Amino acid sequence: MLGATALAVALPKLSTRLALSRAKHRSLAGHSRMARRLAAFIPFYEYDGERFFRSDDAPAEIAARRQAGFLRLSGLFRARFAESVRVTAETADGLSDLQFTSAYRVPFQFSRTVREHLKTGGFVQSSDGVTVTDLDGNRFYDLTGAYGVNVFGYDFYKDCMDRASADARALGPVLGAYHPAVADNVRRLREISGLDEVSFHMSGTEAVMQAVRLSRYHTRRTHLVRFCGAYHGWWGDVQPGIGNPVPAHETFTLEDMHEDSLRVLRRRRDIACVLVNPLQALHPNAGVAGDSALVDSSRRAHFDRAAYAEWLQRLRAVCTERNIVLIFDEVFVGFRLAPGGAQEYFGVRADLVVYGKTLGGGFPVGVVCGRHDLMKRYRDDRPADICFARGTFNAHPYVMTAMREFLRRLDTPAIRACYEGLDETWNGRAARLNARLAAEGLPVQIANLSSIWTVSYTQPSRYNWMFQYYLRAEGLALSWVGTGRLIFSLNYTAADFEAVADRFVAAGRAMLQDGWWWTDPALTNRAIRRRILREMLAQRWQRF
Ligand SMILES: Cc1ncc(COP(=O)(O)O)c(C=O)c1O
């Protein structure tokens, strides 16, 4: 009898647990704890001398071509980026972020040699149109998009910032009481989001924290759901895997665009909210595609707007049915895809929407918009049970006036025109560049979500990460994640884009010529990964 009762209690729990396991993506990114454990196991080792150029067992003649190309680029970088590199080197010792980003531009086995010989400056002095200029006076077409902030072109933001300074000057840094711009921003953001209330924060990370905290407060449930690979800032609960030294106990990472995940949402009673970063539509279940992880050519991406919209609709329905708060994290894509953001673009409404980046008109910001019942930070019937969220610099006058200017300009005919035929423009550009790359026999293809692009490689290679340096040599500026993410601002004209496309193809040609894309039937992605695993195991036991 006792046994039967215990079984009756245990079975549903077990089945709920199994459903959760089934809803995890099979990749490591889907298994945060395992990923963290494995990351701690990976030993450092590196390729030096000849092995740097022959990690794929290419013939000596190919290795020699690679070496010659590498030395040529090294000389070119030394001559062309002298001042930028000098200031970078002088500062790096005291700037942890710079040390981190330069160490993680390429797979770690190659990193030290690359850092020694292909020094890239971490400084720029000015921006103009779609270009940035470094300390040596070199102009680059900007494909960094300032981490996504730059939607309308740098000059647009300079104007917003100038106007903001003029408008906020009389008040200065007074905090607590609001600048009148706040009233305008609240009105406009309510219209844009279609939601009742707004709260202002200093970064996207903070705004996401607040959206999750509110969800937990109002649902009285503990857990948040995020989808495999999705970035939501660097707060611990939304970054349960590698990069966060402590486990996130109240986070479930589920498989994106999968029925099993909906099953978990239907079944569990501890889920407060689901976080969606619509950027994942470009590469569901895959993380930020940095070139430091580009050890082979298995990186893939493909955007299917209809399929993602349908997934969001299904998610919406389950969240409504289960009273789970659906949060759209539009920090990256908001205002880039459509004036009404991802809600408008995919035709699905969220309960809370988080914006950031571009909305600050060039200044740092995070914003939560939400339904009144979810945004409320206290309970009328329990006065001591509050949901606290303050921040010294929230609603800073200069940020608020820049945001007001951003929102004002969003309504101008010139900016409205940017959105007309936006996807056709960027899909057409991607398709034309892909056709050119294919016609040249280059093993490189682009996938895009509107103006957000990612590069994939069509034949197995251990050296794809070199492409970022050939692109740089052609005057294209990439962020530290390299070819994993290229971000165009919407002020790229057809001529600007053609110039980028020409340089892109020229970079590919040079890289091909220098032998980096040598291939062999035995060189498969799987063989590459196996070999790296063997090297790691051998290194771990000191036999490598
Ligand atoms: C979707 C998303 N959410 C949140 C964040 C965090 O924003 P911030 O870097 O302003 O803290 C980012 C930043 O890239 C993001 O892309």
The ligand as an SDF file (V2000), in Angstrom:
LIG
                    3D

 16 16  0  0  0  0  0  0  0  0999 V2000
   18.7030   40.2110  -27.2120 C   0  0  0  0  0  0  0  0  0  0  0  0
   19.5710   40.8930  -26.2190 C   0  0  0  0  0  0  0  0  0  0  0  0
   19.1430   41.0400  -24.9620 N   0  0  0  0  0  0  0  0  0  0  0  0
   19.8710   41.6730  -24.0340 C   0  0  0  0  0  0  0  0  0  0  0  0
   21.1080   42.1810  -24.3340 C   0  0  0  0  0  0  0  0  0  0  0  0
   21.9060   42.8940  -23.2820 C   0  0  0  0  0  0  0  0  0  0  0  0
   21.9140   44.2470  -23.5270 O   0  0  0  0  0  0  0  0  0  0  0  0
   23.0980   45.1620  -22.9210 P   0  0  0  0  0  0  0  0  0  0  0  0
   24.3470   44.7350  -23.6130 O   0  0  0  0  0  0  0  0  0  0  0  0
   22.6680   46.5530  -23.2180 O   0  0  0  0  0  0  0  0  0  0  0  0
   23.1380   44.8630  -21.4530 O   0  0  0  0  0  0  0  0  0  0  0  0
   21.6000   42.0670  -25.6300 C   0  0  0  0  0  0  0  0  0  0  0  0
   22.9240   42.5850  -25.9840 C   0  0  0  0  0  0  0  0  0  0  0  0
   23.5000   42.2780  -26.9880 O   0  0  0  0  0  0  0  0  0  0  0  0
   20.8190   41.3960  -26.6030 C   0  0  0  0  0  0  0  0  0  0  0  0
   21.2470   41.2460  -27.8530 O   0  0  0  0  0  0  0  0  0  0  0  0
  1  2  1  0
  2  3  1  0
  2 15  2  0
  3  4  2  0
  4  5  1  0
  5  6  1  0
  5 12  2  0
  6  7  1  0
  7  8  1  0
  8  9  2  0
  8 10  1  0
  8 11  1  0
 12 13  1  0
 12 15  1  0
 13 14  2  0
 15 16  1  0
M  END
$$$$
